[in-house]
Amino acid sequence: MTSFLTDEQRMIAEGVHAFVETELQPHEQLVEKLDAVPDELFAEIKAKAIAAGYYAMNMPAEHGGGGLGARERCVAEMEFGRTSRALAVICNRPAPILKACTGDQIETYLKPTIRGERWECFALTEPGAGSDARAISTRAVRNGNDYIINGTKQFITMAMRADFIIVFAVTGTDETPKGPQKRITAFLVDKAIPGIEVTPLDVVSNRGMKSCIISFSDVRVPARNILGEEGGGFAIAKNWIFSGRVMLAGNCVGLADRAMGIAAQWANTRKAFGQPIGRFQGTAFKLADMAMEIHATRLMVLDGAAKMDAGTITQREASQINLFGSEMVGRVTDNALQIMGGMGITKDMPLERFWRDARVERIWEGTSEIHRDIISKDVLREYPA
């Protein structure tokens, strides 16, 4: 990877790699066992990430963030991908959509979050609206200088930790050339407001990170807490979604690379029929395919990041990168587990966890089917009859 990086990017990669190995990976088994990051450990990791300069690397320097570009962030994401997301998320955050904060929101939400004093979660998905985000039914009705929010969000990551929520809700209907369309608005909602209930879900992937259901019952939010403009929720989310898809693929590179390394070491030491199993093509060719696909994904991620920095990345490109990376890590972790045989599915080895964690990558930043739909429609538009 180093031949594609500047000296600064190489230093970031090496620094984050060392941080992940020394400060995060030693705690993976504890988090897996508890399905939680203990409060004391959480605070310790956050303090170390802030001291090392890895916290809020993606946020504007003028507000106290690291001010890194997309390529530098992707380089870091690849290294953070080498550990549990429950641990990496403590360091590698917050949600870039908070860059849309204006006025008093900057002092109340943005800056404290950058400093690590506050914690946010992103609430878009609902029981009846996942890939089809415009199908959300949570509503925010104007009431004087406030909005009253009612509805339910589902699969909201780290809602148990958050003290405020970025909530997307329907605030009306717009007439468009395609017919009536829901007007979607984003709100900054303090979790302490009466009427909010958070319930954790029990899932098999990314233990310790906690996906949750959030219920809103007559939650009163000031109109000044609208993020962006009324009806502009998807407009400000667009860049965040593109960024999230590229960064997800970067994370997949790190996880896949670690899985391949474990499988390759096993292939060099495990013997069958009098020789290391790595000498058999059935094993060796799996490793060759892993290396090729990881390399290809890394190049796609860096290309996408360069286009993000230039402001030229398209929805199709973001989907292609996400789709390729998320499916790549599924194949790599599955083949790595296969190489290890029965040992691969024991909890003594981390591969069964990698395999479980990799499965959700094809779902949560847009399903594989949604990405193929986006890509294919763009291809068909490019070559009309």
LOKOL-28740 format. One record per residue (C-alpha): z, x, y. Coordinates in steps of 0.25 Angstrom, whole numbers, plus 2048, in hexadecimal, padded with zeros to 3 digits. Each point is the difference from the previous one (the first is absolute). Example, Ala and Ser with C-alpha at 12.3 -4.5 7.8 and 13.67 -1.06 7.14 Angstrom:
<atoms>
((81F,831,7EE))
((7FE,806,80E))
</atoms>
This chain:
<atoms>
((800,800,800))
((803,80B,80A))
((7F1,804,802))
((7FF,7F2,807))
((80C,802,809))
((803,806,80E))
((80C,80A,800))
((808,7F5,807))
((7FD,7F6,7F5))
((802,80B,7F5))
((80E,802,806))
((803,7F1,800))
((7FC,7FF,7F1))
((808,80C,7FC))
((80C,7FB,808))
((800,7F2,7FB))
((7FD,805,7F2))
((80D,809,800))
((808,7F4,806))
((7FC,7F7,7F6))
((803,809,7F4))
((80E,804,806))
((805,7F4,807))
((7F9,7F4,7F9))
((7FC,803,7F2))
((80E,803,7FB))
((805,7F2,803))
((7F5,7F9,7F9))
((807,7FD,7F3))
((80C,7FB,808))
((7F8,7F6,808))
((7F9,7FB,7F3))
((80D,7FE,7F9))
((806,7F8,80C))
((7F4,7FA,805))
((805,803,80E))
((802,80C,809))
((80F,801,802))
((804,7FF,80F))
((805,80E,801))
((7F4,806,7FA))
((7F7,7F8,809))
((807,805,80C))
((800,80E,7FB))
((7F1,800,7FD))
((7FD,7F9,80E))
((808,80B,807))
((7F9,80B,7F9))
((7F2,7FA,802))
((803,7FE,80F))
((805,80F,801))
((7F3,805,7F9))
((7F7,7F8,809))
((7FA,7F7,7F5))
((806,7F3,805))
((7F7,7F7,808))
((7F5,80B,800))
((7F6,7F5,802))
((806,7FA,80D))
((7FC,804,80E))
((806,80D,805))
((803,7FA,80E))
((80A,7F6,7F9))
((806,80B,7F8))
((7F7,800,7F3))
((7F9,80B,7FA))
((7F2,7FC,806))
((7F8,805,7F4))
((7F2,7FC,7FE))
((7FB,7F9,7F4))
((7FC,80D,7F8))
((80D,806,802))
((807,7F3,7FC))
((7F7,7FF,7F3))
((804,80E,7FD))
((80E,7FD,800))
((7FE,7F3,7F9))
((7FA,807,7F4))
((80C,808,7FF))
((80A,7F5,802))
((7F8,7F9,7F5))
((806,80A,7F6))
((80D,7F9,800))
((806,7F2,7FF))
((7FC,7F7,80B))
((80E,7FB,802))
((803,80E,804))
((7F4,803,807))
((800,7F4,809))
((80D,805,806))
((7F9,80B,806))
((7F1,7FC,802))
((801,7F4,809))
((800,7F7,809))
((7F5,7F6,7FF))
((7F5,804,80A))
((7FE,7F2,805))
((80D,802,809))
((7F7,808,809))
((7FC,7F3,805))
((80E,7FE,807))
((7FF,7FE,80F))
((80B,7FE,80B))
((80E,7FF,7FB))
((7FB,800,7F2))
((7FE,80F,801))
((80F,802,803))
((805,7F5,7F7))
((7F8,802,7F4))
((7F6,80C,800))
((809,80C,805))
((80C,7FC,7F8))
((7F7,7FF,7F4))
((7FA,80E,802))
((80E,806,802))
((804,7FA,7F3))
((80A,7F6,806))
((7F9,7F4,7FC))
((7F8,7FC,7F4))
((7F4,7F6,7FF))
((7F9,7F9,7F5))
((7F2,7FA,800))
((7FF,7F1,7FC))
((7F2,7FA,7FE))
((7FF,7FC,7F1))
((805,7F3,7FC))
((801,7F8,7F2))
((7F3,7FA,803))
((7F9,80A,808))
((7FE,80F,7FB))
((7F2,805,801))
((7FC,7F4,808))
((809,803,80C))
((7FA,7F5,809))
((806,7F6,7F6))
((80E,803,805))
((808,7F3,803))
((80C,806,807))
((800,7F9,80E))
((805,804,80D))
((801,7F4,80A))
((802,802,80F))
((80D,7FA,805))
((802,803,80F))
((801,810,801))
((802,801,7F1))
((7F9,7FE,7F3))
((806,7F9,7F4))
((7FC,807,7F3))
((800,7F9,7F2))
((7FA,805,7F3))
((801,80A,7F5))
((7FB,80E,7FE))
((7FF,807,7F2))
((7FF,80E,7FB))
((806,806,80D))
((803,80F,7FE))
((80E,805,804))
((804,7F3,807))
((80E,802,7FB))
((801,80D,808))
((7F9,7FA,80D))
((807,7FB,80C))
((7F3,7FA,806))
((7F4,7FA,7FA))
((7F1,800,805))
((7FD,7F2,7FC))
((7F2,7FA,800))
((800,7F1,803))
((7F6,7F5,803))
((801,7FC,80F))
((7F4,7F6,801))
((7F2,7FE,7FC))
((7F3,806,806))
((7F2,7FA,800))
((7F6,80B,7FB))
((7F2,800,7FC))
((805,7FF,7F2))
((808,7F4,803))
((80F,7FF,803))
((808,80D,7FD))
((80F,802,800))
((805,807,80C))
((809,80C,7FB))
((80B,806,809))
((809,80C,7FD))
((80F,7FF,804))
((80B,80A,800))
((80C,7F9,7FA))
((80E,805,7FF))
((805,7FE,7F2))
((80E,7FC,805))
((7FA,7F3,807))
((806,7F4,7F9))
((7F7,7F9,7F5))
((7FB,80D,7F9))
((803,802,7F2))
((7FB,80C,7F8))
((800,800,7F0))
((7FC,80C,7F8))
((7F5,7FF,7F5))
((801,807,7F3))
((7F3,808,7FE))
((7FC,80B,7F6))
((7F9,809,80B))
((807,809,80A))
((80E,7FE,7FC))
((80A,802,80C))
((7F6,7FB,80A))
((803,7F2,7FF))
((7F6,7F5,802))
((806,7F3,806))
((7FE,7F2,803))
((803,7FC,80F))
((803,7F2,803))
((7FF,7FB,80F))
((807,7F3,803))
((7FF,7FB,80F))
((801,80F,804))
((800,801,810))
((7F8,80C,805))
((7FE,802,80F))
((7F1,800,804))
((802,80E,806))
((801,805,7F2))
((7F1,7FD,7FD))
((7FA,80D,7FB))
((7F3,801,808))
((7FA,7F3,804))
((802,7F2,7FB))
((7F5,7FE,7F6))
((7FE,80F,7FF))
((807,803,7F4))
((7F5,804,7F7))
((7F9,808,80B))
((80C,809,801))
((802,800,7F1))
((7F1,805,7FE))
((803,80F,803))
((80D,800,7F8))
((7F9,7FA,7F4))
((7F5,80A,800))
((80A,80B,802))
((808,7FB,7F5))
((7F5,7FF,7F6))
((7FC,80F,803))
((80E,805,7FF))
((802,7F8,7F3))
((7F5,808,7FA))
((807,80D,805))
((80D,7FC,7FA))
((7F8,7FD,7F3))
((7FA,80F,800))
((80E,805,800))
((805,7F8,7F5))
((7F4,802,7F7))
((801,80F,803))
((80E,801,7FB))
((7FD,7F8,7F4))
((7F4,809,7FD))
((809,80C,801))
((80A,7FB,7F6))
((7F5,7FC,7F6))
((7F9,80E,801))
((80D,807,7FE))
((803,7F7,7F4))
((7F2,803,7FB))
((802,80F,801))
((80D,800,7F8))
((7FF,7F4,7F6))
((7FA,804,7F3))
((7F9,7F8,7F6))
((7F8,806,7F4))
((804,80E,803))
((7FC,800,80F))
((803,7FB,80E))
((7FA,7F2,801))
((7FA,804,80D))
((7F5,807,7F7))
((7FB,7F3,7FB))
((7F5,7FA,808))
((807,7F2,7FF))
((80B,806,808))
((7F9,80A,808))
((7F5,7F6,805))
((80B,7F7,805))
((806,80B,809))
((7F2,803,805))
((7FE,7F2,804))
((80D,7FF,807))
((7FD,80D,808))
((7F3,7FA,804))
((805,7F3,804))
((80B,805,808))
((7F7,80A,807))
((7F6,7F5,804))
((80C,7F7,805))
((805,80B,808))
((7F3,802,807))
((7FE,7F1,803))
((80E,800,806))
((7FE,80B,809))
((7F2,7FB,804))
((806,7F2,803))
((80B,807,808))
((7F6,807,808))
((7F9,7F3,803))
((80D,7FA,804))
((803,80B,80A))
((7F2,7FE,806))
((802,7F0,800))
((7F4,7FE,7F7))
((805,7FC,7F3))
((7FB,7F3,7FB))
((806,7F5,7F7))
((7F7,804,7F5))
((803,80E,800))
((80F,7FD,800))
((7FE,7F7,7F4))
((7F8,80A,7F9))
((80B,80B,802))
((80B,7F6,7FC))
((7F9,7FB,7F4))
((7FC,80D,7FA))
((80D,807,802))
((808,7F4,7FB))
((7F8,7FF,7F3))
((7FF,80F,7FF))
((810,802,7FF))
((800,7F5,7F6))
((7F6,807,7F7))
((807,80E,802))
((80E,7FB,7FD))
((7FC,7F8,7F4))
((7F8,80C,7FA))
((80C,80A,803))
((809,7F6,7F9))
((7F6,800,7F4))
((800,80F,800))
((80F,801,7FE))
((7FF,7F5,7F5))
((80D,7FA,7FC))
((808,809,80A))
((7F8,7FA,80B))
((807,7F2,7FF))
((80E,806,7FF))
((809,7FF,80C))
((803,80F,7FE))
((7F2,803,807))
((7FC,7FA,80D))
((7F2,7FC,7FC))
((804,7F2,7FB))
((805,7FE,80E))
((7F3,806,807))
((7F8,7F7,7F7))
((809,7F3,804))
((7FF,804,80F))
((7F1,803,800))
((7FD,7F2,7FB))
((804,7F9,80D))
((7F7,809,808))
((7F4,7F7,7FC))
((807,7F4,806))
((808,802,80D))
((7F7,805,80A))
((7F5,7F6,7FB))
((7FD,7FE,7F2))
((7F4,807,7F9))
((7F9,7F3,800))
((801,7FE,80F))
((7FB,80E,803))
((7F4,7FF,7F7))
((7FD,7F3,807))
((801,807,80E))
((7F7,80B,7FB))
((7F6,7F8,7F9))
((7FE,7F6,80B))
((7FE,80C,80A))
((7F6,807,7F6))
((7F8,7F2,7FF))
((800,7FF,810))
((7FA,80F,801))
((7F5,7FC,7F6))
((7FB,7F2,804))
((7F5,7F9,7F8))
</atoms>
